[in-house]
Amino acid sequence: MAKDWFEWHELYQTEDVLQQRLEIVRKYISDSLDAASEGTIQVVSACSGDGRDLLGVLATHPRVKDVRARLVELNPQLVERGREAIAQLGLTEQIEFINGDATLTSSFAGAVPADVVITCGIFGNLPDEEVLQQLIRNLPYFTKKGGFVLWTRGHRDGVNYSERVRQIFQESQFTEVDFQLTATGNMGIGRHRFEGQTLSEPIDEQFFVFTGNPEKAGLLVSPS
Ligand SMILES: C[S@@+](CC[C@H](N)C(=O)[O-])C[C@H]1O[C@@H](n2cnc3c(N)ncnc32)[C@H](O)[C@@H]1O
């Protein structure tokens, strides 16, 4: 399982949908950093892969020195690659890359609430809508009032799964700031601003349940 997700990342070399998604996610991260007020900008990323979305932005963003981030990823090879990238950028004092379980809210204690919460590559790997609701109802623990949540959702068999995600955010004290489909047409990327009150404790210990299997996923059919 762990090795498979490492291999899955190789698809970034060849798959238009993933390359386009990454470009849009980076734009949304960059825009979120641009919008942050003066001082520290707190970022968290769940199931962060090798962190290429956030780290790619930090390589050139003018607010880089203000960013403090925690990335949580289960696959040790991806964490190692991410840590190497952090070291190359000279950001080891400000970016933590944790080899841990992002499905537990406790993995983020001390790093939330954040100004930017990255949940990319997760929604297509949840078992059902109930778990998506669970994840979103816990976001007030993760997100500062006015902070941003970034997400992605692949479409399959002609089903536009992003529409339901947008609807749930809208019903959950979030305002849509951005939404875009990749040019391939089968991947939605969203950015929502949290308008509610931040919670000091999570509602659930379990943030979400991740059921994705990269072998079964077959990217072209189900791009996570
Ligand atoms: C579809 S990939 C997305 C990676 C990255 N966010 C991106 O968009 O490129 C899903 C990632 O979730 C990781 N993952 C799966 N279960 C996890 C868990 N319980 N805790 C942390 N990471 C997990 C996998 O190892 C994989 O890197």
The ligand as an SDF file (V2000), in Angstrom:
LIG
                    3D

 27 29  0  0  0  0  0  0  0  0999 V2000
   -4.1880   10.8050   -3.9430 C   0  0  0  0  0  0  0  0  0  0  0  0
   -2.7140   10.9840   -3.0100 S   0  0  0  0  0  0  0  0  0  0  0  0
   -2.6390   12.7440   -2.8470 C   0  0  0  0  0  0  0  0  0  0  0  0
   -1.3000   13.2700   -2.4820 C   0  0  0  0  0  0  0  0  0  0  0  0
   -1.1650   14.7810   -2.5200 C   0  0  0  0  0  0  0  0  0  0  0  0
   -2.1030   15.4220   -1.6190 N   0  0  0  0  0  0  0  0  0  0  0  0
   -1.3750   15.2770   -3.9340 C   0  0  0  0  0  0  0  0  0  0  0  0
   -2.4260   15.8920   -4.2080 O   0  0  0  0  0  0  0  0  0  0  0  0
   -0.4920   15.0480   -4.7630 O   0  0  0  0  0  0  0  0  0  0  0  0
   -3.2510   10.4620   -1.4060 C   0  0  0  0  0  0  0  0  0  0  0  0
   -2.1510   10.4290   -0.3730 C   0  0  0  0  0  0  0  0  0  0  0  0
   -2.7130   10.1120    0.9080 O   0  0  0  0  0  0  0  0  0  0  0  0
   -1.7710    9.3600    1.6290 C   0  0  0  0  0  0  0  0  0  0  0  0
   -2.4690    8.7050    2.7520 N   0  0  0  0  0  0  0  0  0  0  0  0
   -3.3270    7.6630    2.7000 C   0  0  0  0  0  0  0  0  0  0  0  0
   -3.8240    7.3880    3.9130 N   0  0  0  0  0  0  0  0  0  0  0  0
   -3.2420    8.2750    4.7660 C   0  0  0  0  0  0  0  0  0  0  0  0
   -3.3450    8.5110    6.1550 C   0  0  0  0  0  0  0  0  0  0  0  0
   -4.1380    7.7650    6.9370 N   0  0  0  0  0  0  0  0  0  0  0  0
   -2.6100    9.5030    6.7000 N   0  0  0  0  0  0  0  0  0  0  0  0
   -1.7940   10.2640    5.9250 C   0  0  0  0  0  0  0  0  0  0  0  0
   -1.6680   10.0950    4.5920 N   0  0  0  0  0  0  0  0  0  0  0  0
   -2.3770    9.1140    4.0260 C   0  0  0  0  0  0  0  0  0  0  0  0
   -1.1990    8.4360    0.5810 C   0  0  0  0  0  0  0  0  0  0  0  0
    0.0130    7.8440    0.9950 O   0  0  0  0  0  0  0  0  0  0  0  0
   -1.0630    9.3820   -0.6080 C   0  0  0  0  0  0  0  0  0  0  0  0
    0.1910   10.0100   -0.6170 O   0  0  0  0  0  0  0  0  0  0  0  0
  1  2  1  0
  2  3  1  0
  2 10  1  0
  3  4  1  0
  4  5  1  0
  5  6  1  0
  5  7  1  0
  7  8  2  0
  7  9  1  0
 10 11  1  0
 11 12  1  0
 11 26  1  0
 12 13  1  0
 13 14  1  0
 13 24  1  0
 14 15  1  0
 14 23  1  0
 15 16  2  0
 16 17  1  0
 17 18  1  0
 17 23  2  0
 18 19  1  0
 18 20  2  0
 20 21  1  0
 21 22  2  0
 22 23  1  0
 24 25  1  0
 24 26  1  0
 26 27  1  0
M  CHG  2   2   1   9  -1
M  END
$$$$
